[in-house]
Amino acid sequence: MQRHLLHKHQHVLQSPNQLRRSDCRKRVWQTPQQPCQHSGYAAGTRLAALPVQPSTAGQDQQQQESGHHQDRSSSNIVKLVEVQDRRRTTYSWQPSSSSSSSSNNGSDTGNIVSVQHEQQQEEQDGQQLLPSLPGRQQLLDALKTLYLPAGYPNTVTDDYLAYQLYTVPAHITGWLSISLTTSSLLKAVGINAGPVGATAAAAAIKWIIKDGIGAAGRLLVGGRLGLEFDDDPRRWRMTAEALTTAGLAMEIATVVFPAQFLLLASLGNFSKAVGKGMGKPVFRVVQTHFAAAGNVGAVAAKEEVWEVSAQLTGYALSVLLLQALQDTGSWQTVVGIWALVQGLHVAARYLALRQLRFRYLNQKRASLLVAAHVQGQRLPSIAECNMQEPMLLPVSAMRPAITFGCSLEQAWGCDVGQLQPQLLSEWAQLFERQGYLLVWRERHAYVVIKQDCGQLQQALLQATWQAAWLDANDVPVQQQQQQQQQALGSMGLLRASLGAMEEQFAEFLQEAHALGWNTDFGVFKVGRARVVL
């Protein structure tokens, strides 16, 4: 989704007494102060966002004089263009300053916002690469989201797609080979001939079905998640541990309910696979974090040594434990010992993740830093901030509450056509020198990113600092009459917060750099909506 905001765009309007037909559907939104008077027009009618002048005897002379006025008025037309998928929406209005003469009779033409919708064509260079089929583009977009990283192809190397296409048949043939060997192993345990052989084949099929359900869980994780692992790897690693524990609990429950083996084993394997799908990407993030000199391969090789050593020790202890439990025959003892061992495992994983010291900023760590600076406190060091970061809580639990890259409707909490043009113009002019626009509503900062934002990381930090200032200085308002009145009243607070940010942000960066923080790189979850001023 993209948002485009164009100011003072040249647009020739017809005479105020005329209506113009358009090829696309059109709506006209008006503020509550002005009643809507367009309900009788057809859907294809386009209404000029200018007042209708009464006819007089000197209408011809008035039209000649209005020609120059129309040129001046059209140059002051403000447009806000929104692009979502292939739907293009254009909001346009006449600034209220140019229509002050009509305000004497109680009407303000600056409060008229016209809305025009059109469907963009899918052709490129006059030709379609594929025939136009219902839902074809939606299917392609869904497949792209499922299989390719966000921002493809700009966020990966040129050889990424070719490598993945060749690994697909490698994975398929690999799993076929594993399935055949699994069946052979099960037959070798029993008898190769007779009905027992058929039973072994059936058991192999059930085992493959169980593993297939687990693979579907990994596909679900990889298709739905991606940047979240970079943004908050420790939280997602603990989420993976919780899912893995749930899966193991269902698998060990097969001892208690052997008749439900296939159901419990399949669900348990699915839960474990989802946990594994979360744990592996996080593991790679941690490996990259350790590679301070870019030596990812060396770090991965030594990590393998650590893991295999622990794995062999675990195997040895498992053999001793199983031999000790061989003669008990009590499932209560097995389940109790498993619960104790798994609890120790999760606790050890939590303590290990607590030792990580990330130098780059995510939204949680950035919120802790800017909140301390706004309150006049000493900035926490890298170790202190990583310890203070709430590892198990989502970013929505942090203060200040921020949403990056949101749409205009999400930022304002209503349709853009229902807003006052004066408010939109003042808001856009306030953030003219910034790489973002910010709306402070219900103690939540909604940040709209500009398309031409050259330094996105700095813009995100500036917006976070401003949101922290607003969160510290805003007084909760009780039962405002209207949302737009609240927005108009908070414009002064926005201006004050922006001034404080411009005055103190350089000092904040200097203190952060002195502590060793890397403010040039960060991982923030940012939506795809953009605007152009």
matplotlib code that plots the C-alpha trace (Angstrom):
import matplotlib.pyplot as plt

x = [0.0, 1.3, 0.1, 0.8, 0.2, 0.7, 0.5, -0.5, -0.8, -1.9, -5.4, -7.8, -11.3, -14.4, -16.5, -18.0, -21.5, -20.7, -20.3, -17.8, -18.1, -15.4, -14.5, -14.2, -16.5, -16.5, -17.7, -17.8, -17.2, -18.1, -17.6, -20.5, -20.9, -22.1, -24.9, -24.3, -26.1, -24.9, -27.1, -29.1, -26.1, -25.1, -22.1, -20.1, -20.6, -17.6, -18.2, -15.8, -14.7, -15.6, -18.6, -21.5, -21.9, -25.4, -26.4, -26.5, -27.3, -23.6, -22.8, -20.7, -18.5, -18.3, -17.1, -14.4, -13.3, -13.5, -11.1, -8.1, -9.5, -9.9, -6.3, -5.2, -7.6, -6.6, -3.0, -4.0, -5.8, -4.4, -4.4, -3.8, -3.3, -3.6, -2.6, -3.6, -3.0, -4.3, -6.9, -6.0, -7.9, -7.4, -8.6, -8.6, -9.9, -9.7, -7.8, -10.2, -8.1, -9.1, -12.8, -12.9, -15.5, -18.1, -17.6, -19.8, -23.0, -21.9, -20.3, -16.7, -15.8, -12.5, -14.3, -15.3, -13.1, -13.8, -12.9, -12.2, -11.6, -10.2, -8.8, -5.3, -4.5, -2.3, -0.7, 3.0, 4.2, 0.7, 0.8, -0.1, 2.3, -0.5, -4.2, -6.4, -8.0, -10.2, -8.0, -4.8, -3.0, -4.2, -2.8, 0.5, 0.8, -0.1, 2.6, 5.2, 4.4, 4.6, 7.9, 9.9, 11.3, 9.7, 11.1, 12.1, 14.2, 15.9, 16.5, 18.3, 21.2, 20.7, 21.2, 18.6, 15.7, 17.8, 19.2, 15.8, 14.4, 17.1, 16.8, 13.1, 13.8, 16.6, 14.3, 11.6, 14.0, 15.6, 12.3, 11.4, 14.7, 14.0, 10.5, 11.9, 14.6, 12.0, 9.9, 12.9, 13.9, 10.4, 10.4, 13.8, 12.5, 9.8, 9.4, 10.0, 7.4, 3.7, 1.1, 3.7, 5.4, 2.1, 1.7, 5.2, 4.3, 1.1, 3.1, 5.5, 2.6, 1.3, 4.8, 5.1, 1.6, 2.7, 5.9, 3.9, 1.6, 4.6, 6.1, 2.9, 3.5, 6.9, 5.5, 2.9, 5.6, 7.9, 5.1, 3.6, 6.6, 10.0, 11.0, 9.6, 12.5, 15.0, 13.0, 12.6, 14.5, 14.6, 10.8, 10.2, 12.8, 10.9, 7.6, 9.3, 10.2, 6.6, 5.3, 7.9, 7.0, 3.3, 4.2, 6.3, 3.5, 1.1, 3.6, 4.3, 0.5, 0.4, 1.6, -1.6, -3.9, -2.4, -5.6, -5.2, -1.7, -2.1, -4.0, -1.7, 1.4, 0.3, -0.7, 2.4, 4.6, 2.8, 3.4, 7.0, 7.4, 6.0, 8.4, 11.3, 10.2, 10.5, 13.7, 15.9, 15.6, 16.2, 19.3, 20.7, 20.0, 22.0, 24.8, 25.0, 25.1, 28.0, 30.0, 31.5, 34.1, 31.7, 32.9, 29.5, 30.9, 33.4, 30.8, 28.4, 31.1, 32.0, 28.3, 28.0, 30.8, 29.0, 25.7, 27.0, 29.0, 25.9, 23.9, 26.2, 26.1, 22.3, 22.2, 24.4, 22.3, 19.1, 20.4, 21.1, 17.8, 15.8, 17.6, 16.7, 13.0, 12.8, 11.5, 9.1, 6.3, 4.6, 3.7, 3.3, 7.0, 7.9, 5.7, 6.9, 10.6, 9.9, 8.1, 11.2, 13.7, 11.7, 11.3, 15.1, 15.5, 13.2, 14.8, 18.3, 17.2, 15.7, 19.0, 21.0, 18.9, 19.3, 23.0, 22.7, 23.8, 22.5, 24.1, 21.6, 18.2, 14.8, 11.5, 11.8, 15.3, 14.8, 11.8, 13.8, 16.6, 14.4, 12.2, 15.2, 16.5, 13.2, 12.9, 16.4, 17.8, 21.1, 20.9, 21.1, 24.2, 24.0, 24.1, 21.5, 19.1, 19.2, 18.5, 15.6, 14.1, 10.9, 11.8, 8.5, 6.2, 5.2, 6.2, 2.6, 3.2, 5.9, 5.6, 5.3, 2.9, 3.9, 2.8, 5.2, 4.3, 0.5, -2.0, -3.7, -7.0, -5.3, -3.4, -6.5, -8.9, -11.4, -11.9, -9.6, -12.5, -14.2, -11.3, -11.1, -8.7, -7.4, -6.3, -4.6, -2.8, -1.5, -0.5, 1.5, 3.2, 4.2, 6.3, 7.5, 11.2, 10.9, 10.9, 7.6, 4.3, 2.9, -0.5, -0.9, -4.3, -5.5, -2.0, -0.8, 1.7, 0.8, 3.7, 3.2, 6.5, 7.3, 8.2, 11.3, 12.6, 16.3, 17.4, 14.6, 16.5, 17.0, 13.4, 12.2, 14.3, 13.1, 9.5, 10.2, 11.8, 8.8, 6.3, 8.2, 8.0, 4.2, 3.7, 5.5, 3.9, 0.4, -2.5, -5.3, -8.3, -11.8, -14.7, -13.9, -16.9, -15.5, -12.4, -11.5, -11.7, -9.3, -6.9, -7.1, -6.4, -3.4, -1.8, -0.1, 1.2, 2.6, 4.3, 5.9, 7.0, 8.5, 10.4, 11.8, 12.9, 14.7, 16.5, 17.5, 17.8, 21.4, 22.3, 20.5, 22.5, 25.8, 25.1, 24.0, 27.2, 29.3, 27.8, 28.5, 25.0, 24.8, 22.1, 22.9, 21.3, 18.1, 15.2, 11.8, 8.5, 7.3, 4.2, 4.3, 2.2, 4.0, 3.1, 4.6, 4.6]
y = [0.0, 3.4, 6.8, 9.9, 13.5, 16.2, 19.8, 22.7, 20.3, 22.0, 20.9, 22.7, 22.7, 23.7, 26.7, 26.6, 26.4, 23.3, 19.6, 17.4, 13.7, 11.3, 7.8, 6.6, 6.6, 9.6, 10.5, 13.8, 13.9, 17.0, 17.9, 17.6, 21.4, 21.2, 19.0, 16.7, 17.9, 15.5, 12.5, 13.2, 12.9, 9.7, 7.7, 8.9, 12.6, 14.6, 17.6, 20.6, 21.5, 25.1, 27.1, 27.5, 31.2, 32.6, 33.6, 37.3, 39.5, 40.1, 36.4, 36.6, 39.3, 37.4, 34.3, 36.3, 37.7, 34.3, 32.9, 34.6, 33.7, 30.1, 29.9, 31.2, 28.9, 25.8, 26.4, 26.3, 22.9, 20.5, 16.8, 13.7, 10.6, 7.2, 4.0, 0.6, -2.5, -1.3, 1.1, 4.8, 7.3, 11.0, 13.5, 17.1, 20.3, 24.1, 25.7, 27.6, 30.8, 31.2, 31.0, 33.3, 35.5, 32.8, 32.3, 35.2, 33.2, 30.3, 28.1, 27.2, 25.7, 24.7, 22.0, 20.2, 17.2, 15.5, 11.8, 10.1, 6.4, 4.7, 1.2, 1.1, -1.1, -4.1, -3.8, -3.0, -1.3, -1.8, -5.6, -8.1, -10.9, -13.2, -13.2, -11.4, -14.0, -13.3, -13.5, -14.1, -11.1, -11.9, -15.4, -14.1, -11.7, -14.4, -16.7, -13.9, -13.1, -16.8, -17.7, -14.4, -12.1, -8.7, -6.2, -8.7, -8.4, -5.4, -7.1, -10.2, -11.0, -11.7, -15.5, -16.0, -17.1, -19.4, -21.1, -21.7, -23.1, -25.7, -26.7, -27.6, -30.8, -31.5, -31.4, -33.5, -36.3, -36.1, -36.7, -39.5, -41.2, -40.8, -42.2, -45.4, -45.9, -45.4, -48.1, -50.4, -49.8, -50.6, -53.8, -54.8, -54.4, -57.0, -59.7, -58.9, -61.3, -62.0, -59.8, -58.2, -56.7, -55.1, -53.8, -52.3, -50.5, -49.2, -47.9, -46.2, -44.5, -43.2, -42.0, -40.1, -38.6, -37.4, -35.9, -34.3, -32.5, -31.2, -29.9, -28.0, -26.2, -25.1, -23.9, -21.8, -20.2, -19.4, -17.9, -15.7, -14.5, -13.1, -9.6, -10.4, -12.8, -10.0, -7.5, -9.5, -12.8, -13.6, -13.4, -15.6, -18.1, -18.4, -18.7, -21.6, -23.2, -23.0, -24.6, -27.3, -28.1, -28.3, -30.7, -32.9, -33.0, -34.3, -36.9, -38.2, -38.3, -41.2, -43.4, -42.5, -42.7, -45.2, -45.5, -41.8, -42.3, -40.9, -37.9, -37.0, -37.7, -35.7, -32.7, -32.9, -33.1, -30.1, -28.0, -29.1, -28.2, -24.8, -24.2, -25.5, -23.1, -20.2, -21.4, -21.9, -18.4, -17.0, -19.2, -17.7, -14.2, -15.0, -16.5, -13.3, -11.3, -13.3, -12.8, -9.4, -9.7, -11.0, -14.6, -16.2, -19.5, -19.8, -19.0, -21.5, -24.3, -23.8, -23.6, -27.1, -28.3, -27.0, -28.5, -31.9, -32.2, -31.4, -33.8, -36.7, -36.0, -36.0, -39.3, -40.9, -39.7, -40.7, -44.3, -44.4, -42.9, -45.3, -48.3, -47.1, -46.7, -49.9, -52.0, -49.4, -49.7, -46.7, -43.8, -41.5, -41.7, -41.2, -38.1, -36.6, -37.0, -35.6, -32.5, -31.9, -32.3, -30.1, -27.4, -27.3, -27.1, -24.1, -22.3, -22.9, -21.5, -18.4, -17.7, -18.2, -15.7, -13.2, -13.2, -11.7, -8.1, -6.6, -3.3, -2.4, -0.9, -2.5, -0.8, -2.0, -0.9, 2.4, 3.1, 2.5, 4.8, 7.7, 7.5, 7.9, 10.8, 12.6, 12.2, 13.7, 10.4, 8.7, 6.5, 2.8, 1.0, -1.8, -4.4, -2.5, -1.9, -5.6, -6.6, -4.1, -5.2, -7.2, -10.4, -12.2, -9.2, -8.0, -4.5, -3.4, -3.5, -0.8, 2.9, 5.0, 3.0, 3.5, 2.1, 2.7, 2.9, 3.1, 4.3, 7.7, 6.2, 4.2, 7.3, 9.5, 6.7, 7.7, 8.2, 11.0, 12.5, 13.3, 15.4, 19.2, 20.3, 23.0, 20.3, 18.2, 21.2, 22.3, 18.8, 18.3, 21.7, 21.0, 17.9, 19.4, 19.0, 15.5, 12.1, 11.2, 12.6, 11.8, 11.7, 11.5, 10.0, 8.3, 8.2, 6.3, 7.6, 6.7, 7.4, 7.8, 7.4, 9.6, 8.0, 10.1, 9.5, 9.2, 8.2, 5.8, 4.7, 8.3, 9.1, 6.2, 7.2, 10.8, 9.7, 7.4, 10.3, 12.6, 9.9, 9.5, 13.3, 13.3, 10.3, 12.1, 15.5, 14.8, 15.0, 12.4, 14.2, 13.2, 12.9, 15.3, 16.3, 15.3, 13.6, 16.4, 19.0, 16.9, 16.7, 20.5, 20.9, 18.6, 20.3, 22.7, 19.7, 18.2, 21.4, 21.6, 18.0, 18.5, 21.5, 19.6, 16.8, 19.0, 20.7, 17.6, 14.8, 15.5, 15.3, 12.0, 10.5, 11.8, 10.1, 6.9, 6.7, 7.3, 4.2, 2.1, 1.9, 1.5, 4.0, 3.6, 0.2, -1.0, -3.4, -1.9, -3.4, -0.8, -1.0, -0.6, 2.6, 5.7, 9.3, 11.9, 15.6]
z = [0.0, -0.9, 0.0, -2.0, -0.8, -3.4, -2.5, -4.8, -7.7, -11.0, -11.8, -14.2, -12.9, -14.9, -14.2, -10.7, -12.3, -14.3, -13.6, -15.3, -16.2, -15.3, -16.4, -12.8, -9.8, -7.5, -4.0, -2.2, 1.5, 3.6, 7.2, 9.6, 9.6, 5.9, 4.9, 1.9, -1.2, -3.8, -3.2, -6.4, -8.7, -10.6, -9.6, -12.6, -11.8, -10.7, -8.5, -8.5, -5.0, -5.5, -4.4, -6.9, -7.8, -8.4, -11.9, -12.6, -15.6, -16.2, -16.3, -19.4, -17.9, -14.7, -16.5, -18.2, -14.9, -13.2, -15.8, -14.1, -10.7, -11.7, -12.8, -9.4, -7.6, -9.5, -8.5, -4.9, -5.2, -2.6, -3.6, -1.6, -3.7, -2.2, -3.9, -2.5, -4.6, -8.0, -6.6, -6.8, -4.7, -5.1, -2.4, -3.4, -1.8, -2.0, 0.9, 3.2, 2.9, -0.8, 0.0, 3.0, 1.3, 1.5, 5.2, 6.0, 5.2, 7.4, 4.8, 4.3, 1.0, 2.4, 4.3, 1.0, 0.2, -3.1, -3.5, -6.8, -7.3, -10.3, -11.1, -12.4, -15.4, -15.0, -18.5, -18.8, -22.0, -23.5, -23.1, -20.5, -19.9, -18.7, -19.6, -17.2, -14.9, -11.9, -8.8, -10.7, -9.3, -5.7, -6.1, -7.4, -4.5, -2.0, -3.5, -3.4, 0.2, 1.1, -0.6, -1.0, 1.7, 2.2, -0.2, -2.8, -5.0, -3.3, 0.0, -1.2, -3.6, -7.3, -6.9, -4.2, -6.4, -8.6, -5.6, -4.1, -7.3, -7.5, -3.8, -4.3, -6.2, -3.8, -0.9, -2.6, -3.5, -0.1, 1.7, -0.7, 0.2, 3.9, 3.6, 1.9, 4.5, 7.3, 5.9, 5.6, 9.2, 10.5, 8.5, 9.8, 13.4, 12.7, 10.1, 6.4, 5.1, 5.7, 7.4, 9.7, 6.6, 5.6, 9.2, 8.9, 5.7, 7.3, 10.2, 7.9, 6.1, 9.5, 10.4, 7.1, 7.6, 11.1, 9.6, 6.8, 9.2, 11.0, 7.8, 7.1, 10.4, 9.4, 6.1, 8.0, 10.1, 7.2, 5.1, 7.8, 9.8, 8.8, 10.0, 13.4, 14.0, 13.3, 15.4, 18.5, 18.3, 22.0, 22.4, 19.4, 20.6, 23.9, 21.9, 20.0, 23.3, 24.5, 21.3, 21.4, 25.1, 24.1, 21.3, 23.5, 26.1, 23.5, 22.3, 25.8, 26.4, 23.9, 26.8, 28.7, 25.7, 23.3, 21.3, 20.2, 19.1, 15.6, 16.7, 19.6, 17.7, 14.7, 16.7, 18.8, 15.7, 14.2, 17.4, 17.5, 13.8, 14.3, 17.2, 15.1, 12.3, 14.7, 16.4, 13.3, 11.9, 15.4, 15.7, 12.5, 13.8, 16.9, 14.9, 12.8, 16.0, 17.3, 14.0, 14.9, 12.2, 9.5, 10.2, 10.1, 8.8, 11.6, 14.2, 12.7, 12.6, 16.3, 17.2, 15.7, 17.9, 21.0, 20.0, 19.1, 22.3, 24.3, 22.1, 22.8, 26.5, 26.3, 24.5, 27.1, 30.0, 28.1, 27.8, 31.5, 32.4, 30.2, 31.6, 35.1, 34.1, 32.1, 35.0, 36.5, 34.0, 35.6, 33.2, 36.2, 36.8, 33.2, 32.9, 36.1, 35.2, 31.7, 33.2, 35.5, 32.7, 30.3, 32.9, 33.4, 29.6, 29.3, 32.2, 30.8, 27.4, 29.1, 30.9, 27.8, 25.8, 28.7, 28.1, 24.6, 24.3, 21.0, 20.0, 17.4, 18.2, 17.8, 18.9, 22.4, 23.1, 21.2, 23.4, 26.6, 25.4, 24.3, 27.3, 29.6, 27.6, 27.5, 31.3, 31.8, 33.0, 32.1, 29.0, 29.9, 28.7, 26.2, 29.0, 31.1, 28.2, 27.1, 30.7, 31.0, 27.7, 28.4, 26.6, 26.9, 26.2, 22.7, 21.5, 22.0, 25.7, 25.5, 26.1, 24.0, 21.9, 18.2, 14.9, 12.0, 8.3, 8.9, 6.4, 6.6, 7.6, 10.3, 11.5, 11.8, 12.7, 10.1, 6.4, 5.1, 3.2, 6.6, 7.8, 7.6, 4.8, 7.1, 9.6, 6.8, 5.4, 8.8, 9.7, 6.4, 6.7, 10.3, 9.2, 6.0, 6.9, 8.5, 6.8, 8.5, 9.6, 13.1, 14.6, 18.3, 19.1, 22.2, 23.7, 20.6, 18.0, 14.4, 12.1, 8.3, 6.4, 3.4, 0.1, -0.3, 3.2, 2.6, 6.1, 7.3, 10.4, 11.6, 10.9, 12.9, 15.9, 15.6, 15.6, 18.6, 20.5, 19.6, 20.7, 24.0, 24.6, 23.8, 26.1, 29.0, 28.5, 27.3, 29.8, 29.2, 27.8, 29.0, 26.6, 23.8, 21.8, 18.4, 17.2, 14.8, 17.6, 19.7, 16.7, 16.2, 19.9, 19.9, 17.0, 19.4, 21.4, 18.2, 17.3, 20.8, 20.7, 17.2, 18.4, 21.4, 19.2, 16.8, 19.7, 21.7, 19.2, 18.3, 22.0, 22.3, 19.4, 20.8, 24.2, 22.5, 20.4, 23.5, 25.1, 22.0, 20.5, 16.7, 15.7, 12.0, 11.9, 13.5, 13.0, 13.2, 12.0, 9.5, 7.3, 3.5, 3.4, 2.1, 1.2, -1.0, -0.2]

ax = plt.figure().add_subplot(projection="3d")
ax.plot(x, y, z, "-o")
ax.set_aspect("equal")
plt.show()
